[in-house]
């Protein structure tokens, strides 16, 4: 067996104390890069690198499996980003999808007044403020401009958040379309199509994962709030005369919490429910509960565990389209209803960020050494297994590559092949990207050095315990499965 380089007593792990530590690791190890970096970047745009895209895809795949494939009452959808502009008139986005913006009279920079206040007063206190109260409250709380430090705010004004573009080659008002600000409306306008083709009975849900765009001023907290983001949303339709909305609400709260904690492995002590105050709720909503995560800058919304939208959306689209979106009860053909809707909504970027933050640990190994380790739950780790040949000698490399191909062909695992640097440095590198298991192929594997191990055996090293175990190649694939 190999020398046990790091199997030493270590202290209890400590999470990242600042966001900068995680941002640095993400850039250094290929999780997330600044967007358009070689051209000086573009504010609050981020590109997912080779490891980041694997992590984010696993979050999305687990969400899809949990909420769509594993449930008989769910189906999936992938609606288009560009939709008829009347969709957004019906949903209310054209008239009321706005942020309260204030300008600094001194430096001319523009900010979201509500977010400036939230940093000091908290979400709950700010949610009840009206537009005309934002500027007076900024002055009363002596909140200075983050850019120049002056106290010179304009009155708050509404600013529509939808990105506009034009369909076709002529840029005129008649050709105006929007990049969708949410994925939910694509589900509502396809409600009748799904009912007619999939034979679903109430209650049932439609889920989708897709891009959305909001032209909002972002606070710069890494990938927490960006103008281009990805949503994982469900619209769950039910008959309010046969199912109590409070029961369905409670079920989705429980399911959303379980997904974050039990499936993705986020520590429950870093999560909390937050019920929306009455003044926060949309006029059509009877209840919304968010799950918040304890980010380095404070508690922030991770997902809407459940939002009760009543029958507002389907009725609005009936009104604006002139098409019936009612549901006919198969057991009572003369009974037609407009279903009510419960909406759980997750942002895949925010969830991936929470997974990254929750996994980041710094551990003291022994008396004078520290390692950074990403303790992902194995289901979301971007790399499952790393194959590490002990040296670059040709025959040893050939054996390691043979093992690499065997694992790739016989399992669905994502496997890395790492030959750069000493074995100790490679262990540390794999720790930093969160690889649960490393497999070292050495001269014992080849039958050339009995001191390292028996022929046709390899060493498996565990990321969390640092323990090393010698196993046969014949049993390896089954163990890894």
VEXDREN-2710 file (C-alpha; in Angstrom, 1 decimal):
% VEXDREN-2710
k/r/px/py/pz
1/UNK/0.0/0.0/0.0
2/UNK/1.1/3.6/-0.7
3/UNK/2.5/5.7/2.2
4/UNK/-0.5/7.3/3.9
5/UNK/0.4/10.9/3.0
6/UNK/-2.5/12.7/4.8
7/UNK/-4.0/10.1/7.1
8/UNK/-3.4/12.2/10.2
9/UNK/-5.6/13.6/13.0
10/UNK/-7.3/16.8/11.8
11/UNK/-9.5/19.4/13.5
12/UNK/-13.2/20.0/12.9
13/UNK/-13.7/21.6/9.5
14/UNK/-14.5/25.3/9.1
15/UNK/-16.5/26.8/6.2
16/UNK/-15.5/29.7/4.0
17/UNK/-15.4/32.9/6.1
18/UNK/-15.8/35.1/3.0
19/UNK/-17.3/34.8/-0.4
20/UNK/-13.9/35.7/-1.9
21/UNK/-12.4/32.4/-0.8
22/UNK/-15.0/30.5/-2.8
23/UNK/-14.8/32.8/-5.8
24/UNK/-11.0/32.3/-5.9
25/UNK/-11.3/28.5/-5.7
26/UNK/-14.0/28.5/-8.4
27/UNK/-11.8/30.4/-10.8
28/UNK/-8.6/28.4/-9.9
29/UNK/-10.2/25.0/-10.3
30/UNK/-12.5/25.5/-13.2
31/UNK/-16.0/25.8/-11.6
32/UNK/-17.0/29.4/-12.6
33/UNK/-15.2/32.0/-14.7
34/UNK/-16.0/35.7/-15.1
35/UNK/-18.0/36.2/-18.3
36/UNK/-16.1/37.7/-21.4
37/UNK/-13.0/38.0/-19.2
38/UNK/-10.5/38.5/-22.0
39/UNK/-12.4/41.7/-23.0
40/UNK/-12.6/43.1/-19.5
41/UNK/-15.8/41.2/-18.6
42/UNK/-19.4/42.1/-18.5
43/UNK/-20.9/43.0/-15.2
44/UNK/-22.4/40.1/-13.3
45/UNK/-22.1/37.6/-16.1
46/UNK/-20.5/34.2/-15.3
47/UNK/-19.5/31.2/-17.3
48/UNK/-19.6/27.7/-15.8
49/UNK/-16.3/25.9/-16.4
50/UNK/-15.7/22.2/-16.9
51/UNK/-16.3/21.4/-13.3
52/UNK/-19.0/24.0/-12.8
53/UNK/-21.2/22.7/-15.6
54/UNK/-20.9/19.2/-14.3
55/UNK/-22.0/20.3/-10.8
56/UNK/-24.9/22.4/-12.2
57/UNK/-26.0/19.7/-14.5
58/UNK/-26.1/17.2/-11.6
59/UNK/-28.2/19.6/-9.6
60/UNK/-30.7/19.9/-12.5
61/UNK/-30.7/16.1/-13.1
62/UNK/-31.4/15.4/-9.5
63/UNK/-34.2/18.0/-9.5
64/UNK/-35.7/16.5/-12.6
65/UNK/-35.5/12.9/-11.2
66/UNK/-36.9/13.9/-7.9
67/UNK/-39.8/16.0/-9.0
68/UNK/-40.6/14.8/-12.6
69/UNK/-39.4/11.3/-13.3
70/UNK/-40.0/9.8/-9.8
71/UNK/-43.6/11.1/-9.5
72/UNK/-46.6/9.7/-11.4
73/UNK/-48.4/13.0/-11.1
74/UNK/-45.8/15.0/-12.9
75/UNK/-44.8/15.6/-16.5
76/UNK/-42.1/17.8/-18.1
77/UNK/-42.0/20.6/-20.6
78/UNK/-39.5/22.8/-22.5
79/UNK/-41.2/26.0/-23.6
80/UNK/-39.6/28.6/-25.9
81/UNK/-37.8/31.6/-24.6
82/UNK/-39.5/34.0/-27.1
83/UNK/-43.3/34.1/-26.7
84/UNK/-46.1/36.2/-28.1
85/UNK/-46.0/39.6/-26.4
86/UNK/-49.6/39.2/-25.3
87/UNK/-48.4/36.5/-22.9
88/UNK/-46.6/39.1/-20.8
89/UNK/-49.6/41.5/-21.0
90/UNK/-51.8/38.8/-19.6
91/UNK/-49.4/37.9/-16.8
92/UNK/-49.0/41.5/-15.8
93/UNK/-45.3/41.7/-16.5
94/UNK/-45.7/44.5/-19.0
95/UNK/-47.5/46.8/-16.6
96/UNK/-46.1/45.9/-13.2
97/UNK/-42.8/43.9/-13.4
98/UNK/-40.7/46.7/-12.0
99/UNK/-38.0/47.5/-9.5
100/UNK/-37.8/50.7/-7.4
101/UNK/-34.6/52.5/-8.7
102/UNK/-32.9/55.5/-7.2
103/UNK/-30.1/57.6/-8.6
104/UNK/-27.2/59.2/-6.7
105/UNK/-27.3/62.9/-7.6
106/UNK/-23.6/63.2/-7.0
107/UNK/-22.0/60.3/-9.0
108/UNK/-25.1/59.5/-11.2
109/UNK/-24.9/55.8/-10.3
110/UNK/-28.2/53.9/-10.2
111/UNK/-29.2/51.4/-7.5
112/UNK/-32.2/49.4/-6.4
113/UNK/-33.5/51.3/-3.4
114/UNK/-35.1/48.3/-1.8
115/UNK/-31.9/46.3/-1.9
116/UNK/-29.9/49.1/-0.2
117/UNK/-32.5/49.1/2.6
118/UNK/-32.6/45.3/2.9
119/UNK/-28.9/45.2/3.7
120/UNK/-29.6/47.3/6.8
121/UNK/-33.2/46.5/7.8
122/UNK/-33.8/43.0/6.4
123/UNK/-36.2/41.7/3.8
124/UNK/-39.3/41.6/6.0
125/UNK/-39.0/45.3/7.0
126/UNK/-38.5/46.5/3.4
127/UNK/-41.1/44.3/1.8
128/UNK/-44.0/46.4/3.1
129/UNK/-42.6/49.7/1.8
130/UNK/-44.4/51.6/-1.0
131/UNK/-42.5/53.2/-3.9
132/UNK/-42.9/56.7/-2.5
133/UNK/-41.4/55.6/0.9
134/UNK/-38.1/54.3/-0.5
135/UNK/-36.2/57.6/-0.8
136/UNK/-37.4/59.0/2.6
137/UNK/-36.4/55.8/4.3
138/UNK/-32.9/55.9/2.6
139/UNK/-32.5/59.4/4.1
140/UNK/-33.9/58.4/7.5
141/UNK/-31.5/55.4/7.8
142/UNK/-28.6/57.5/6.5
143/UNK/-27.7/55.0/3.8
144/UNK/-24.9/56.4/1.7
145/UNK/-24.2/55.8/-2.0
146/UNK/-22.1/52.6/-2.2
147/UNK/-20.1/54.2/-5.0
148/UNK/-19.2/57.7/-3.7
149/UNK/-20.4/57.8/-0.1
150/UNK/-22.7/60.8/-0.5
151/UNK/-26.3/61.2/0.7
152/UNK/-28.1/62.6/-2.3
153/UNK/-30.9/60.3/-3.6
154/UNK/-33.5/61.0/-6.2
155/UNK/-37.1/59.8/-5.7
156/UNK/-37.6/56.1/-6.5
157/UNK/-39.0/55.3/-9.9
158/UNK/-40.3/52.1/-11.4
159/UNK/-38.2/50.4/-14.0
160/UNK/-39.5/47.5/-16.1
161/UNK/-37.1/44.5/-15.8
162/UNK/-37.9/42.7/-19.1
163/UNK/-35.3/42.6/-21.9
164/UNK/-36.7/43.8/-25.1
165/UNK/-35.7/42.6/-28.6
166/UNK/-37.3/42.6/-32.1
167/UNK/-38.6/39.8/-34.2
168/UNK/-37.5/39.9/-37.8
169/UNK/-35.3/42.4/-39.6
170/UNK/-37.3/45.6/-38.9
171/UNK/-37.0/47.2/-35.5
172/UNK/-40.4/48.6/-35.0
173/UNK/-43.0/48.5/-32.2
174/UNK/-45.1/45.9/-34.0
175/UNK/-42.1/43.5/-34.0
176/UNK/-41.3/43.9/-30.3
177/UNK/-40.8/40.7/-28.3
178/UNK/-39.4/40.0/-24.8
179/UNK/-36.9/37.6/-23.4
180/UNK/-39.0/35.7/-20.9
181/UNK/-38.5/36.9/-17.3
182/UNK/-39.7/33.6/-15.9
183/UNK/-40.5/30.1/-17.2
184/UNK/-43.9/29.7/-15.5
185/UNK/-45.9/31.4/-18.3
186/UNK/-44.7/28.8/-20.8
187/UNK/-46.4/26.2/-18.6
188/UNK/-49.7/28.1/-18.3
189/UNK/-50.1/28.7/-22.0
190/UNK/-49.4/24.9/-22.7
191/UNK/-51.8/23.7/-20.0
192/UNK/-54.5/22.6/-22.4
193/UNK/-52.0/20.9/-24.7
194/UNK/-50.7/18.9/-21.8
195/UNK/-54.2/17.9/-20.6
196/UNK/-55.2/16.9/-24.1
197/UNK/-52.1/14.8/-24.8
198/UNK/-51.1/13.3/-21.5
199/UNK/-54.4/12.2/-20.0
200/UNK/-53.5/13.6/-16.5
201/UNK/-56.1/13.9/-13.8
202/UNK/-56.0/16.5/-11.1
203/UNK/-54.0/17.0/-9.1
204/UNK/-51.0/17.0/-11.4
205/UNK/-48.0/19.1/-12.2
206/UNK/-45.9/20.4/-15.1
207/UNK/-42.2/21.1/-14.5
208/UNK/-39.5/22.6/-16.7
209/UNK/-35.9/23.9/-16.5
210/UNK/-34.9/26.8/-18.6
211/UNK/-33.3/30.2/-19.0
212/UNK/-34.9/33.4/-17.9
213/UNK/-33.7/37.0/-18.2
214/UNK/-34.2/40.1/-16.0
215/UNK/-32.7/43.5/-16.7
216/UNK/-32.2/44.3/-13.1
217/UNK/-29.5/46.0/-11.1
218/UNK/-27.6/43.2/-9.4
219/UNK/-25.7/43.5/-6.1
220/UNK/-22.6/41.6/-7.2
221/UNK/-22.8/38.7/-4.8
222/UNK/-21.2/36.2/-7.3
223/UNK/-23.9/34.1/-9.0
224/UNK/-26.7/34.9/-6.5
225/UNK/-28.5/37.4/-8.7
226/UNK/-27.6/37.8/-12.4
227/UNK/-29.5/39.1/-15.4
228/UNK/-29.3/35.7/-17.2
229/UNK/-30.2/32.8/-15.0
230/UNK/-31.9/29.4/-15.0
231/UNK/-35.1/28.3/-13.3
232/UNK/-36.4/24.9/-12.2
233/UNK/-40.1/25.5/-11.8
234/UNK/-43.3/23.5/-11.2
235/UNK/-46.9/24.5/-11.7
236/UNK/-49.0/22.0/-9.7
237/UNK/-52.7/22.1/-10.7
238/UNK/-55.5/21.0/-8.4
239/UNK/-59.2/21.2/-7.7
240/UNK/-59.8/23.5/-4.7
241/UNK/-63.1/21.9/-4.0
242/UNK/-61.5/18.5/-3.6
243/UNK/-58.0/19.3/-2.2
244/UNK/-57.3/21.8/0.5
245/UNK/-54.7/24.3/-0.7
246/UNK/-53.2/24.3/2.8
247/UNK/-52.4/20.5/2.6
248/UNK/-50.8/20.8/-0.9
249/UNK/-48.9/23.9/0.4
250/UNK/-47.5/21.9/3.3
251/UNK/-46.6/18.9/1.1
252/UNK/-44.6/21.1/-1.3
253/UNK/-42.8/22.8/1.6
254/UNK/-41.7/19.4/2.9
255/UNK/-40.7/18.2/-0.6
256/UNK/-38.6/21.3/-1.3
257/UNK/-36.8/21.1/2.0
258/UNK/-36.1/17.4/1.5
259/UNK/-34.6/18.0/-1.9
260/UNK/-32.2/20.6/-0.6
261/UNK/-31.2/18.6/2.6
262/UNK/-31.6/14.9/1.8
263/UNK/-30.8/14.9/-2.0
264/UNK/-28.3/17.8/-2.3
265/UNK/-26.8/17.5/1.1
266/UNK/-27.1/21.1/2.2
267/UNK/-26.8/21.4/6.0
268/UNK/-30.2/22.1/7.5
269/UNK/-28.8/24.6/10.0
270/UNK/-27.9/26.8/7.0
271/UNK/-31.5/26.8/5.8
272/UNK/-34.7/28.3/7.1
273/UNK/-38.3/28.9/6.0
274/UNK/-39.6/32.4/5.6
275/UNK/-43.3/33.1/5.1
276/UNK/-44.1/36.2/3.0
277/UNK/-45.9/39.0/4.9
278/UNK/-49.3/39.9/3.6
279/UNK/-48.0/43.1/2.1
280/UNK/-45.4/41.1/0.1
281/UNK/-47.8/38.8/-1.5
282/UNK/-49.0/39.3/-5.0
283/UNK/-52.7/40.5/-5.2
284/UNK/-53.8/37.0/-6.3
285/UNK/-51.7/35.0/-3.9
286/UNK/-52.9/33.5/-0.6
287/UNK/-49.5/32.3/0.6
288/UNK/-45.8/32.0/-0.3
289/UNK/-43.0/30.5/1.7
290/UNK/-39.4/30.8/0.7
291/UNK/-36.5/28.7/1.8
292/UNK/-33.5/30.9/2.6
293/UNK/-29.8/30.0/2.8
294/UNK/-27.3/31.6/5.2
295/UNK/-25.0/33.2/2.6
296/UNK/-21.8/34.9/3.7
297/UNK/-23.6/38.3/3.4
298/UNK/-26.7/37.1/5.3
299/UNK/-29.9/35.2/4.7
300/UNK/-31.1/35.2/1.1
301/UNK/-33.8/33.5/-0.9
302/UNK/-32.8/30.1/-2.3
303/UNK/-36.2/29.0/-3.6
304/UNK/-39.9/29.4/-3.3
305/UNK/-40.8/26.2/-1.5
306/UNK/-44.5/26.8/-2.3
307/UNK/-46.4/29.7/-3.7
308/UNK/-50.2/29.5/-4.0
309/UNK/-51.2/31.4/-7.1
310/UNK/-55.0/30.5/-7.0
311/UNK/-56.5/30.4/-10.5
312/UNK/-55.2/33.8/-11.6
313/UNK/-52.8/32.7/-14.3
314/UNK/-55.1/30.4/-16.3
315/UNK/-58.0/32.9/-16.1
316/UNK/-55.8/35.8/-17.3
317/UNK/-54.7/33.7/-20.3
318/UNK/-58.3/32.8/-21.0
319/UNK/-59.2/36.4/-21.0
320/UNK/-56.4/37.7/-23.2
321/UNK/-56.3/34.7/-25.6
322/UNK/-60.1/34.0/-25.9
323/UNK/-59.3/30.3/-25.5
324/UNK/-60.9/28.1/-22.9
325/UNK/-58.3/26.7/-20.4
326/UNK/-60.9/24.9/-18.2
327/UNK/-60.5/21.4/-17.1
328/UNK/-63.3/18.8/-17.5
329/UNK/-63.6/16.4/-14.7
330/UNK/-63.5/12.8/-16.2
331/UNK/-65.8/11.6/-13.4
332/UNK/-68.3/14.4/-13.9
333/UNK/-68.2/15.4/-17.6
334/UNK/-70.6/18.3/-17.1
335/UNK/-68.3/19.8/-14.5
336/UNK/-65.7/22.3/-15.8
337/UNK/-63.3/24.1/-13.5
338/UNK/-60.4/26.4/-13.7
339/UNK/-57.7/24.6/-11.6
340/UNK/-55.8/26.4/-8.9
341/UNK/-52.0/26.4/-8.9
342/UNK/-49.2/25.7/-6.4
343/UNK/-45.8/26.8/-7.6
344/UNK/-42.5/25.6/-6.2
345/UNK/-39.7/27.5/-7.9
346/UNK/-35.9/26.9/-7.7
347/UNK/-33.0/28.8/-9.3
348/UNK/-30.4/26.3/-10.5
349/UNK/-27.6/29.0/-10.2
350/UNK/-28.5/29.9/-6.6
351/UNK/-28.9/26.3/-5.6
352/UNK/-25.5/25.4/-7.2
353/UNK/-24.0/28.4/-5.3
354/UNK/-25.4/27.2/-2.0
355/UNK/-24.1/23.7/-2.7
356/UNK/-20.6/25.2/-3.4
357/UNK/-20.7/27.3/-0.2
358/UNK/-22.0/24.5/1.9
359/UNK/-19.3/22.1/0.6
360/UNK/-16.3/24.5/1.1
361/UNK/-14.2/23.5/4.1
362/UNK/-10.8/24.3/5.4
363/UNK/-9.3/21.6/7.7
364/UNK/-6.1/21.4/9.7
365/UNK/-4.3/18.2/9.0
366/UNK/-1.9/17.4/11.8
367/UNK/-0.2/20.2/13.6
368/UNK/1.0/22.5/10.8
369/UNK/-0.8/21.7/7.6
370/UNK/-4.2/22.8/6.2
371/UNK/-6.2/21.5/3.3
372/UNK/-9.1/23.0/1.4
373/UNK/-11.7/20.4/0.6
374/UNK/-15.1/20.5/-1.1
375/UNK/-17.2/18.1/0.8
376/UNK/-20.0/17.6/-1.8
377/UNK/-22.4/14.8/-1.2
378/UNK/-21.3/12.1/-3.8
379/UNK/-24.5/12.6/-5.9
380/UNK/-23.6/16.2/-6.8
381/UNK/-19.7/16.0/-6.9
382/UNK/-18.6/17.0/-10.4
383/UNK/-16.0/14.2/-10.5
384/UNK/-16.9/10.8/-9.0
385/UNK/-13.5/9.1/-9.3
386/UNK/-9.9/10.1/-10.1
387/UNK/-7.4/7.7/-11.5
388/UNK/-3.9/8.5/-10.4
389/UNK/-0.9/6.5/-11.8
390/UNK/1.9/6.7/-9.3
391/UNK/4.5/7.6/-12.0
392/UNK/4.6/8.5/-15.7
393/UNK/6.4/5.4/-16.7
394/UNK/4.9/4.0/-19.9
395/UNK/3.8/0.6/-18.7
396/UNK/2.3/2.0/-15.5
397/UNK/0.4/4.7/-17.5
398/UNK/-0.9/2.0/-19.8
399/UNK/-2.3/0.0/-16.9
400/UNK/-3.9/3.1/-15.4
401/UNK/-5.5/4.0/-18.8
402/UNK/-6.8/0.5/-19.1
403/UNK/-8.5/0.9/-15.7
404/UNK/-9.8/4.3/-16.7
405/UNK/-11.5/2.9/-19.8
406/UNK/-12.9/-0.1/-17.8
407/UNK/-14.6/2.2/-15.3
408/UNK/-15.9/4.6/-17.9
409/UNK/-17.4/1.8/-20.1
410/UNK/-18.9/-0.2/-17.2
411/UNK/-20.3/2.6/-15.0
412/UNK/-22.1/5.9/-15.4
413/UNK/-19.4/7.6/-13.3
414/UNK/-17.5/10.8/-14.3
415/UNK/-13.8/9.8/-14.1
416/UNK/-10.8/12.1/-14.1
417/UNK/-7.3/11.0/-15.1
418/UNK/-4.6/13.0/-13.3
419/UNK/-0.9/12.6/-13.8
420/UNK/0.5/16.1/-13.1
421/UNK/2.6/16.6/-9.9
422/UNK/3.4/14.4/-7.0
423/UNK/0.8/12.0/-5.6
424/UNK/0.4/14.2/-2.6
425/UNK/-0.3/17.3/-4.7
426/UNK/-2.8/15.4/-6.8
427/UNK/-4.7/14.2/-3.7
428/UNK/-4.9/17.8/-2.6
429/UNK/-6.1/19.0/-6.0
430/UNK/-8.8/16.3/-6.0
431/UNK/-9.8/17.4/-2.5
432/UNK/-10.3/21.0/-3.8
433/UNK/-12.6/19.9/-6.5
434/UNK/-14.5/17.5/-4.2
435/UNK/-13.7/14.1/-5.7
436/UNK/-15.0/11.5/-3.3
437/UNK/-12.6/8.7/-4.2
438/UNK/-9.1/8.6/-5.7
439/UNK/-7.7/5.3/-7.1
440/UNK/-3.9/5.0/-7.3
441/UNK/-2.3/2.6/-9.7
442/UNK/1.2/1.7/-8.5
443/UNK/4.0/-0.8/-9.1
444/UNK/2.3/-3.3/-6.8
445/UNK/-0.6/-3.3/-9.2
446/UNK/1.8/-4.5/-11.9
447/UNK/3.4/-7.1/-9.6
448/UNK/6.7/-5.3/-9.5
449/UNK/6.8/-4.1/-5.9
450/UNK/5.1/-6.3/-3.3
451/UNK/5.7/-3.6/-0.6
452/UNK/3.2/-1.4/-2.4
453/UNK/0.6/-4.1/-2.7
454/UNK/-0.4/-7.3/-4.3
455/UNK/-0.6/-7.7/-8.1
456/UNK/-3.9/-6.5/-9.7
457/UNK/-4.8/-4.5/-6.7
458/UNK/-5.2/-0.7/-6.4
459/UNK/-5.5/1.8/-3.5
460/UNK/-8.7/3.7/-2.9
461/UNK/-8.4/6.9/-0.9
462/UNK/-11.4/8.5/0.7
463/UNK/-11.8/12.3/0.5
464/UNK/-13.4/12.8/3.9
465/UNK/-11.7/10.3/6.2
466/UNK/-8.4/10.2/4.3
467/UNK/-8.3/6.4/4.8
468/UNK/-6.7/4.2/2.2
469/UNK/-7.8/0.7/1.3
470/UNK/-6.3/-1.9/-1.0
471/UNK/-8.8/-3.6/-3.2
472/UNK/-8.7/-6.0/-6.2
473/UNK/-9.3/-4.6/-9.7
474/UNK/-11.8/-7.4/-10.2
475/UNK/-14.0/-6.1/-7.4
476/UNK/-13.4/-2.4/-8.1
477/UNK/-16.3/-1.7/-10.5
478/UNK/-18.9/-3.3/-8.3
479/UNK/-17.6/-1.4/-5.3
480/UNK/-17.8/1.9/-7.2
481/UNK/-21.3/1.2/-8.3
END
